[in-house]
Structure formats: structure tokens, C-alpha cells
Amino acid sequence: MKDMENFARVVHKTRLESLSLLEQFVGNGDAETADAIDWTQPIEQVRVDIGAAMGGLSLKTRKKLEDQSERICLMAKSVGHEAARSLGKGVTFPGKDKLPDGIARMLWLYQNHREDFTHAEEARYAIEHRLSPRCYSAFAGPKGLTLNVKEDSKESFAEKIAALMKLATKDIAVSNFARTALSATAGADGDAGIVEKITLYQFTVAVNADADSFETVRNGKVEIEYFVPCNMIRMTYEPSSGTIEVYAPSTGMRREVARAFADTIMQHEIKGESIPLQHYDLELFREPRVFPAHGENISGVRVTQIKIERRHEAGEDKAVATKALYNTLDIRVDRHESRSIWVVAEADFKSVI
């Protein structure tokens, strides 16, 4: 299964407790294959039989299983679990006796609560890309609104986006959900700030892009298949601060999207005043430090990842427009690593950087 890396990972990570989930997952991809496998065998033999069965599947079915597995593996990371938890009490996972690890939990969510899984994917995107200038801008909006989103307001929003992008309204799809997030208020004189749980309203606008095509062989002849991919624009509204966040690749479009969102969904007019990204002095992270731990069931706080992103202007020729490039250095420590991230960076990476 060399061309099915993520599916192979799901199979390899599956334990006896969650084997029924894997059987259901394979059956949804190809029922005949799932029926041909003896799922009562020792799990090691089940894995071998699955690997052998994949060779007999069509390329389309293999691609489908791999794409679904990739989504599950991405959500199995820590940020995916953070996103799933942000959906609130609507999602309650079974205990570790049934779902022993992250892959099993996200496989269960995908199989049994597909809409929640999709919402968690959208939340994960916002969490991962928040404050990234490549795709993120924030705008000042009215505070304290409780959004009661109705279909007619979503249709009006879709119409404005369609006009903005010169598309038909039928080529726009708007979805939404509510989630929570943690907001920290800085304390005075170095004291620990206040962390509170806030509500976020999140929206996703799927927009049809330009038609594309690919060549394929059908019945011994090369034919051209046409398809229309879609791009995603994402937004969040935070009532406690009034902040409207827009995630879109086009910087110039974000302000107009925020205005359209305010006019239709929020029923408020905004000026489109942008909120500048904050700049922080990160020198304190150059050395190990102790973080305050407050609240129930918190035994300590540990830094497991430090990511540095630097902007670089490419293109020195004045006749050619410069292009902003973003170079990233990302250091993470394994969850089983006993050394601090600073010791790991010094001992393992200093000589190679």
C-alpha cells in the first residue's frame, strides 16, 4: 500500500478495541472487500489481509479510502482534538477502553458524526491559520451580538459574495456552526492573566472556481473529463470583542467579504476598519521558563512546539514586482521526550542549522 500512506497508518494504528470501526470504514469504501475479510482473526492477520485486498481495488476506490484516511490522520493531531473539543457538549467521545488513541477517536467521529467532523475540520483550519498574514485579516465589528442565523440571511450573504466574485448564486454554498475558544487577558505587572471561554460563530463559504480538466483512459481510449473545483472562504465572529476574522487567499477581497458578512448575517453596517496584527517580544522564549498553572486538574505547563515565521521579499529588480515569501522554522518535541524543547533544540538541531 505504498500509494496509500494515510490508509496504511489508520490500519496500523487500529487496535482490537476499535477494529469494528475499521471494518465499517473499509465497508463504506468497498463492501465486497470488507465482507471477504475475516475480522475475527488476530489483528495482525487482519492487517495483512487488508493490505493484500487493496491491490484488487480500483484506483478510484483506493483514492477514496486514502483521501478519507488523510482527513482522519490530520484531525488526529493535537490541534484536531482541540478543534473537536471546541464544538462543545454536542460531541461526547466514548472512553479509552473503546477508543484508545487519536486515530480511533477521529475515525469514530468521521463514521458516526460526519457533520461534526466537518465542523471540526473547519475549526482546525481557523486555529492553525489564525494570525497568518498569508490568509488572515481581522476587522472591527459590533460587540455583543447573538447571531440567529436564518436561511434568508445566508442566501443574501451568498448573493453578495456571488456579485463580488462575478459568479452565479448557485455556485456559492454557505454553512455555519458555533464553537468555543479560550481568550486570555494579560495580567498587570507580569501576573498571570485571566483565561475565559468565549463563543465563536464560524462560517464557511464554498465558491466554485474555474473549470479544469484531466485526461483519462476509458474503454481503451483517451478521454477528457471536466470538473469544477471549489475554494473555501472562512470567517469567525467573536461577540465578546466584536472581531470579524476572514480567512481568504486574496488580501484585497477580505475587507469586502467582512462587509458583506456584516450587512447580511449580522444586519449591521461596518466601515471595514482592520485590526492590525499584534507584535510581541518573544525574547523570553529564548530561555527555559516556568509557566503559571492555574485551574483544576492542571499539574503543569510544558512548551512542546516553537514555530518562527519570517517574511522575506523576493525580487530585487525594480522592474519586477517583489513577492512576499514566508520562511518557517518549526521545532517540536515528541510527547514521550523528557528533555525540554530548549535542550532538544540545543543538543539535536544547533549543529545542523
C-alpha positions in Angstrom: 0.0 0.0 0.0 2.8 2.4 -0.9 0.4 4.8 -2.6 -2.0 4.7 0.4 0.2 6.1 3.2 -2.6 7.5 5.3 -4.8 4.5 5.0 -1.9 2.2 5.9 -1.4 4.4 9.0 -5.1 4.1 10.0 -4.9 0.3 9.6 -1.6 0.0 11.5 -2.8 2.2 14.4 -6.1 0.3 14.8 -6.3 -1.9 17.9 -8.6 -4.7 18.8 -10.9 -2.2 20.8 -11.6 -0.2 17.6 -11.4 -2.9 15.0 -15.2 -2.7 14.3 -14.7 0.9 13.3 -12.1 -0.1 10.8 -14.4 -2.8 9.4 -17.2 -0.2 9.0 -14.7 2.2 7.4 -13.5 -0.3 4.8 -17.0 -1.5 4.2 -18.1 2.1 3.3 -15.3 2.2 0.8 -15.9 -1.2 -0.7 -18.5 -3.6 0.9 -17.3 -6.6 -1.1 -13.7 -6.3 0.2 -14.9 -5.9 3.8 -17.1 -9.0 3.6 -14.2 -11.0 2.2 -12.0 -10.3 5.2 -12.3 -12.5 8.4 -12.4 -9.8 11.1 -12.4 -12.4 13.9 -8.7 -13.3 13.1 -5.8 -11.9 15.2 -5.5 -8.2 14.3 -2.0 -8.8 12.8 -3.5 -11.1 10.2 -6.4 -8.7 9.6 -3.9 -6.0 8.7 -2.1 -8.4 6.3 -5.4 -9.4 4.6 -6.4 -5.7 4.2 -3.1 -4.9 2.6 -3.5 -7.8 0.2 -7.1 -6.8 -0.6 -6.2 -3.2 -1.5 -4.3 -4.4 -4.6 -7.6 -5.7 -6.1 -9.5 -2.5 -5.7 -10.0 0.1 -8.5 -7.8 3.2 -8.4 -10.9 5.3 -7.7 -11.8 3.3 -4.6 -8.2 3.3 -3.4 -8.1 7.1 -3.9 -11.3 7.5 -2.0 -10.1 5.5 1.0 -6.8 7.3 1.0 -8.4 10.8 0.9 -10.7 9.9 3.8 -7.8 8.5 5.8 -5.8 11.6 5.2 -8.6 13.7 6.7 -8.7 11.4 9.7 -5.0 11.5 10.2 -4.9 15.3 10.1 -7.6 15.5 12.6 -5.9 13.0 14.9 -3.2 15.6 15.7 -3.4 17.7 18.8 -4.9 20.7 17.0 -7.6 18.4 15.6 -8.6 17.3 19.1 -8.6 20.9 20.2 -11.0 21.7 17.3 -13.3 18.8 18.2 -13.4 19.9 21.8 -14.3 23.4 20.8 -17.7 22.1 19.4 -18.9 21.7 23.0 -21.1 19.2 24.6 -22.6 18.2 21.3 -19.7 15.7 20.8 -19.0 13.2 23.6 -16.4 10.6 22.8 -16.6 7.1 24.2 -13.9 6.3 26.8 -10.3 5.0 26.1 -11.5 1.4 26.6 -13.3 1.7 23.3 -11.2 4.5 21.6 -7.7 4.0 22.8 -5.9 6.7 20.7 -6.4 9.8 18.5 -6.8 7.8 15.2 -9.6 5.8 16.8 -11.4 8.8 18.2 -11.3 10.7 14.8 -12.3 7.5 12.9 -15.3 7.2 15.3 -16.2 10.9 14.8 -15.9 10.5 11.0 -18.1 7.4 10.9 -20.7 8.4 13.4 -20.9 12.2 13.4 -19.9 13.3 9.9 -21.2 16.9 10.2 -19.4 17.4 13.5 -16.2 16.0 11.9 -16.6 18.5 9.1 -17.2 21.4 11.5 -14.1 20.3 13.5 -12.0 20.3 10.3 -13.2 23.9 9.6 -12.4 24.9 13.2 -8.9 23.3 12.9 -8.2 25.3 9.8 -9.0 28.6 11.7 -7.0 27.6 14.7 -4.0 26.7 12.6 -4.0 29.7 10.3 -5.2 32.4 12.7 -2.9 35.5 12.6 -1.1 34.3 9.5 -0.9 37.3 7.1 -0.9 35.0 4.1 -4.6 34.2 4.5 -5.9 36.1 7.6 -7.3 39.6 8.3 -9.4 40.8 11.2 -11.9 43.7 11.2 -13.7 45.6 13.9 -17.4 44.8 14.2 -20.2 45.4 16.7 -19.8 43.7 20.1 -22.2 41.5 22.0 -24.4 40.2 19.2 -26.1 36.8 19.4 -26.4 35.6 15.9 -29.6 33.9 15.0 -28.6 32.8 11.5 -31.6 32.2 9.1 -31.6 30.8 5.7 -32.7 34.1 4.1 -29.7 35.9 5.6 -27.4 33.1 4.3 -28.9 33.5 0.9 -28.4 37.2 1.0 -24.8 36.7 2.0 -24.3 34.2 -0.9 -25.7 36.8 -3.3 -23.2 39.4 -2.2 -20.3 37.0 -2.4 -21.5 36.0 -5.9 -21.6 39.6 -7.0 -18.2 40.2 -5.5 -16.7 37.3 -7.4 -18.8 37.7 -10.5 -20.5 34.2 -10.1 -24.0 32.9 -10.1 -25.5 32.5 -6.6 -26.0 28.8 -7.3 -22.2 28.5 -7.4 -22.0 29.6 -3.7 -22.7 27.4 -0.6 -22.7 28.9 2.9 -22.6 26.8 6.1 -22.1 27.8 9.7 -21.8 26.5 13.3 -20.9 27.8 16.7 -17.9 26.7 18.8 -15.9 27.9 21.8 -12.4 29.2 22.2 -10.2 30.4 25.1 -9.4 34.1 25.3 -6.6 35.3 27.6 -6.4 38.8 29.1 -2.9 39.9 30.0 -2.3 40.5 33.7 -0.7 43.5 35.3 3.0 43.6 36.3 3.8 40.2 35.0 0.9 38.5 36.8 -0.9 35.7 35.1 -3.8 36.9 33.1 -7.5 35.8 33.1 -8.4 33.0 30.7 -12.1 32.7 29.8 -14.1 30.6 27.5 -15.8 32.6 24.7 -18.3 31.8 21.9 -17.3 32.0 18.3 -19.6 31.9 15.3 -17.8 30.3 12.3 -18.9 30.4 8.7 -17.6 28.7 5.6 -18.3 29.9 2.0 -17.6 27.3 -0.7 -17.1 29.1 -4.0 -16.8 27.4 -7.4 -13.5 28.1 -9.1 -12.6 28.0 -12.8 -13.4 24.7 -14.6 -10.5 22.3 -15.0 -9.9 19.1 -16.8 -7.8 15.9 -16.9 -7.2 13.1 -19.3 -8.2 9.5 -18.5 -8.3 6.2 -20.4 -11.8 4.7 -20.7 -12.6 1.6 -22.8 -9.1 1.8 -24.4 -9.5 5.4 -25.5 -8.1 8.6 -24.0 -10.9 10.9 -23.0 -11.1 14.3 -21.3 -13.0 14.7 -18.1 -14.1 18.2 -16.9 -14.8 19.2 -13.4 -15.3 22.4 -11.3 -13.3 22.6 -8.1 -14.3 24.9 -5.2 -12.3 27.2 -2.9 -13.1 28.0 0.7 -13.5 31.4 2.4 -13.8 31.1 6.2 -15.0 33.7 8.8 -15.4 33.8 12.5 -17.3 36.4 14.6 -16.3 36.9 18.3 -19.2 38.6 20.2 -17.0 39.4 23.2 -14.7 41.6 21.2 -16.7 42.3 18.0 -13.9 40.9 15.9 -14.7 39.6 12.4 -11.9 37.3 11.1 -11.7 36.5 7.4 -9.5 33.7 6.0 -9.0 34.0 2.3 -6.0 34.0 0.0 -6.8 37.4 -1.6 -5.9 40.2 0.8 -8.0 42.8 -1.1 -11.1 40.6 -1.0 -11.1 40.1 2.8 -12.4 43.6 3.6 -15.3 43.3 1.2 -16.2 39.8 2.5 -16.3 41.2 6.0 -18.6 44.0 4.9 -20.9 41.6 3.1 -21.0 39.4 6.2 -21.9 42.3 8.5 -24.6 43.6 6.1 -26.4 40.3 5.7 -25.6 37.9 8.6 -25.1 40.5 11.4 -27.6 43.1 10.0 -25.0 45.8 10.8 -23.0 48.1 8.6 -19.3 48.3 9.3 -16.6 50.6 8.0 -14.2 47.7 7.3 -11.6 49.0 9.8 -8.9 46.5 10.0 -7.4 45.3 13.3 -3.6 45.2 13.0 -1.8 42.1 13.9 -0.1 42.4 17.3 3.7 42.2 17.5 5.1 40.5 20.6 8.5 40.4 22.1 9.4 36.7 22.0 12.8 37.0 23.6 11.6 35.4 26.8 11.1 32.1 24.9 14.8 32.0 24.1 15.5 30.6 27.6 13.6 28.0 29.6 11.0 29.4 31.9 8.3 28.3 34.3 4.7 29.0 33.2 2.0 29.6 35.8 -0.6 26.7 36.0 -4.0 27.7 37.4 -7.2 25.8 37.4 -8.4 22.3 38.3 -6.5 19.2 37.1 -3.6 21.2 35.7 -0.3 19.8 37.1 2.0 21.8 34.9 2.5 23.6 31.6 5.1 22.4 29.1 6.2 24.0 25.8 6.1 21.3 23.1 6.5 23.5 19.9 8.2 26.7 18.9 7.4 27.9 15.4 9.1 31.0 13.9 7.9 32.6 10.6 9.9 35.3 8.9 8.8 37.4 5.9 11.2 37.8 3.0 10.8 40.0 -0.1 11.9 38.2 -3.2 12.8 40.0 -6.3 15.5 42.8 -6.4 14.8 44.1 -9.9 12.8 47.3 -9.7 11.1 46.5 -12.9 9.6 43.3 -11.4 7.2 43.3 -8.6 8.5 41.8 -5.3 6.8 38.8 -3.9 6.4 38.1 -0.2 7.8 34.8 0.9 7.3 33.3 4.4 10.1 31.0 5.7 9.3 28.9 8.7 11.4 27.2 11.4 9.4 24.7 13.4 10.7 22.7 16.3 8.5 20.2 18.2 9.3 17.7 20.9 7.8 14.2 21.0 5.2 13.6 23.7 7.5 11.0 25.2 10.5 13.3 25.2 11.7 14.0 28.8 14.0 16.9 27.8 12.7 20.4 27.5 12.3 21.9 24.0 15.3 24.2 24.6 17.6 21.3 25.4 16.4 19.4 22.4 17.0 22.5 20.1 20.5 23.0 21.5 21.5 19.3 21.5 19.8 18.0 18.4 19.5 20.9 15.9 22.2 23.5 16.6 24.8 21.7 14.6 22.5 21.4 11.5 21.2 24.9 11.4 
